[in-house]
Amino acid sequence: MASFDIRELVLKNLAGSTREEVEEYINETIQTREEQALPGMGVLFEVVWQKSNSSEKEGMMDKIMAAIERT
């Protein structure tokens, strides 16, 4: 079985995409609930998290915790 880096693959596949295309990818993934697309969403979240300052991370954690508590 060939080894691949999912992070590299996702970012490479989205490279050159417009803002609208990336937003469409996100919305489609959420709407269709495609299990195969979840790792890609995780990669996008990882990139956002790494590029965020502590205040932005705190805001994301507030939203995550609120979503968890509602389930």
C-alpha positions in Angstrom: 0.0 0.0 0.0 1.4 3.4 -1.0 2.0 5.9 1.8 0.8 9.4 1.5 0.6 12.5 3.6 -3.1 13.5 3.9 -2.2 17.1 4.9 0.0 17.6 1.9 -2.7 15.9 -0.4 -5.5 18.1 0.9 -3.6 21.3 0.6 -2.3 20.4 -2.8 -5.8 19.6 -4.0 -7.1 23.0 -2.8 -4.1 25.0 -4.0 -5.1 27.5 -6.6 -8.8 27.3 -5.6 -10.7 30.5 -5.2 -12.2 31.6 -1.9 -15.6 30.7 -3.3 -14.4 27.2 -4.4 -13.0 26.5 -0.9 -16.2 27.7 0.7 -18.2 25.5 -1.6 -16.0 22.5 -0.7 -16.6 23.2 3.0 -20.4 23.6 2.6 -20.7 20.6 0.4 -18.8 18.4 2.8 -21.0 19.5 5.7 -24.3 19.2 3.7 -23.5 15.8 2.2 -22.0 14.5 5.4 -19.4 12.6 3.4 -17.2 10.6 5.8 -14.3 10.5 3.3 -14.1 14.3 3.4 -13.8 14.6 7.2 -10.0 14.2 7.1 -9.8 17.1 4.7 -11.9 19.3 7.0 -9.6 18.3 9.8 -6.6 19.4 7.8 -8.3 22.8 7.2 -9.0 23.2 10.9 -5.4 22.3 11.8 -4.1 25.0 9.4 -6.6 27.6 10.8 -5.7 26.6 14.4 -1.9 26.9 13.7 -2.4 30.3 12.1 -4.6 31.7 14.9 -3.6 33.8 17.9 -4.6 32.9 21.4 -7.7 35.1 21.3 -8.9 33.5 18.1 -8.3 30.0 19.5 -10.2 30.9 22.7 -13.2 32.0 20.5 -13.0 28.7 18.5 -12.9 26.7 21.7 -16.0 28.6 23.1 -17.9 27.6 19.9 -16.7 24.0 20.0 -17.6 23.6 23.7 -21.0 25.2 23.1 -21.7 22.8 20.2 -20.6 19.8 22.3 -22.8 20.9 25.2 -25.9 21.1 22.9 -25.6 17.5 21.8 
